[in-house]
């Protein structure tokens, strides 16, 4: 008798690394959270996790766009096109009416990790470097020291 062995591929998993930091705390925090959501993808919770992931991607893209707009980033339009391309690709990926399988979950995880790493290490890193070179830190403003609380900012 021949024994049948099922071969399970190890999940494609990438965790946040400090080397992914672009130097903008809010965006770095959001990138870290995106990695944790991708890492949490599994067959048992894929529907819920994908929903959370898509909601958070919208939040992150909005925050990143706001940071780019408010800082005058010259490559904003090109960056927004990359986000639109991502949205289109993820919509195509999620389109099949077939149910989720372990292989489909791993394919999604692989796509998301590769896209995140490539996007962060190329395009977001470019923005982070530009931002550091062109943005005046809050400490360099003319605001009086000690007036950083919400009440102080609202009522001076």
C-alpha positions as CSV (number, residue, x, y, z in Angstrom):
1,X,0.0,0.0,0.0
2,X,1.2,3.5,-0.8
3,X,0.8,6.2,1.8
4,X,-0.7,9.4,0.5
5,X,1.0,12.5,1.9
6,X,-0.7,15.9,1.8
7,X,1.9,18.6,1.2
8,X,1.0,21.9,2.8
9,X,2.9,25.0,1.7
10,X,3.9,27.2,4.5
11,X,1.9,30.4,4.4
12,X,3.6,33.4,2.6
13,X,4.0,35.7,5.6
14,X,6.0,38.9,5.8
15,X,6.1,40.8,9.1
16,X,6.9,44.5,9.6
17,X,10.5,45.3,9.7
18,X,12.1,48.6,10.8
19,X,13.7,48.8,7.3
20,X,10.2,49.6,6.0
21,X,10.1,52.9,7.9
22,X,9.7,55.9,5.7
23,X,10.2,58.4,8.6
24,X,6.6,59.7,8.9
25,X,5.3,58.3,12.2
26,X,1.6,58.1,11.3
27,X,2.2,56.5,7.9
28,X,4.8,54.1,9.4
29,X,2.2,53.1,12.1
30,X,-0.4,52.5,9.4
31,X,2.0,50.4,7.2
32,X,2.8,48.3,10.3
33,X,-0.9,47.7,10.9
34,X,-1.5,46.8,7.2
35,X,1.2,44.1,7.5
36,X,-0.5,42.8,10.7
37,X,-3.8,42.6,8.8
38,X,-2.3,40.7,5.9
39,X,-0.5,38.4,8.4
40,X,-3.9,37.7,10.0
41,X,-5.5,36.4,6.8
42,X,-6.5,32.8,7.2
43,X,-9.2,30.6,5.7
44,X,-11.3,30.7,8.9
45,X,-11.6,34.5,9.0
46,X,-10.9,35.6,5.5
47,X,-14.2,37.4,4.9
48,X,-13.9,39.5,8.1
49,X,-10.2,40.1,7.7
50,X,-10.5,41.2,4.0
51,X,-13.3,43.6,5.0
52,X,-11.1,45.1,7.8
53,X,-8.1,45.3,5.4
54,X,-10.0,47.1,2.7
55,X,-11.5,49.6,5.1
56,X,-8.0,50.3,6.5
57,X,-6.4,50.6,3.1
58,X,-9.0,53.3,2.3
59,X,-8.1,55.1,5.6
60,X,-4.4,54.8,4.9
61,X,-4.5,55.9,1.3
62,X,-6.6,58.9,2.4
63,X,-4.1,59.8,5.2
64,X,-1.1,59.4,2.8
65,X,-2.8,61.5,0.2
66,X,-3.5,64.2,2.8
67,X,0.1,64.2,3.9
68,X,1.3,64.5,0.3
69,X,-1.2,67.3,-0.5
70,X,-0.5,69.3,2.6
71,X,3.2,69.1,2.1
72,X,3.1,70.0,-1.6
73,X,4.6,66.7,-2.7
74,X,5.3,67.1,-6.5
75,X,4.7,63.5,-7.4
76,X,1.2,63.3,-5.8
77,X,-0.7,62.6,-9.0
78,X,1.6,59.7,-10.0
79,X,1.3,58.3,-6.5
80,X,-2.5,58.5,-6.6
81,X,-2.5,56.5,-9.9
82,X,-0.5,53.8,-8.1
83,X,-3.2,53.6,-5.4
84,X,-5.9,53.5,-8.1
85,X,-4.1,50.7,-9.9
86,X,-3.9,48.8,-6.6
87,X,-7.6,49.2,-6.0
88,X,-8.3,47.9,-9.5
89,X,-6.1,44.9,-9.1
90,X,-7.5,44.0,-5.7
91,X,-11.1,44.3,-7.0
92,X,-10.1,41.9,-9.9
93,X,-8.6,39.5,-7.3
94,X,-11.7,39.6,-5.1
95,X,-14.2,39.3,-8.0
96,X,-14.5,35.5,-8.5
97,X,-17.7,34.2,-7.0
98,X,-15.9,31.0,-6.0
99,X,-15.5,30.4,-2.3
100,X,-12.3,30.9,-0.5
101,X,-9.7,28.1,-0.4
102,X,-6.4,27.9,1.4
103,X,-4.6,28.4,-1.9
104,X,-6.7,31.5,-2.8
105,X,-6.1,33.0,0.7
106,X,-2.3,32.4,0.3
107,X,-2.4,33.9,-3.2
108,X,-4.1,37.0,-1.8
109,X,-1.6,37.2,1.1
110,X,1.3,36.9,-1.4
111,X,-0.1,39.6,-3.7
112,X,-0.7,42.0,-0.8
113,X,2.7,41.5,0.8
114,X,4.6,41.8,-2.5
115,X,2.6,45.0,-3.4
116,X,3.1,46.5,0.1
117,X,6.8,45.9,0.2
118,X,7.4,47.1,-3.4
119,X,5.2,50.2,-2.9
120,X,6.6,51.1,0.5
121,X,10.3,50.5,-0.4
122,X,10.0,52.4,-3.7
123,X,7.2,55.0,-3.8
124,X,6.5,55.7,-0.1
125,X,10.2,55.8,0.7
126,X,10.7,58.4,-2.0
127,X,7.9,60.5,-0.4
128,X,9.5,60.0,3.1
129,X,12.9,61.3,1.8
130,X,11.3,64.2,0.0
131,X,9.2,65.0,3.1
132,X,12.2,65.0,5.4
133,X,14.1,67.3,3.1
134,X,11.2,69.8,2.6
135,X,9.1,69.7,5.7
136,X,9.8,72.0,8.7
137,X,9.3,70.0,11.9
138,X,6.7,71.4,14.3
139,X,9.5,72.3,16.7
140,X,10.8,74.8,14.2
141,X,7.6,76.8,14.0
142,X,7.0,80.1,15.7
143,X,4.5,78.6,18.2
144,X,5.3,79.3,21.9
145,X,6.6,76.3,23.8
146,X,4.1,74.6,26.0
147,X,1.1,75.5,23.8
148,X,0.7,72.1,22.2
149,X,-2.5,70.9,23.9
150,X,-5.8,71.0,22.1
151,X,-7.2,73.6,24.5
152,X,-4.1,75.8,24.1
153,X,-4.3,75.5,20.3
154,X,-8.0,76.3,20.2
155,X,-7.9,79.2,22.6
156,X,-4.3,80.3,22.4
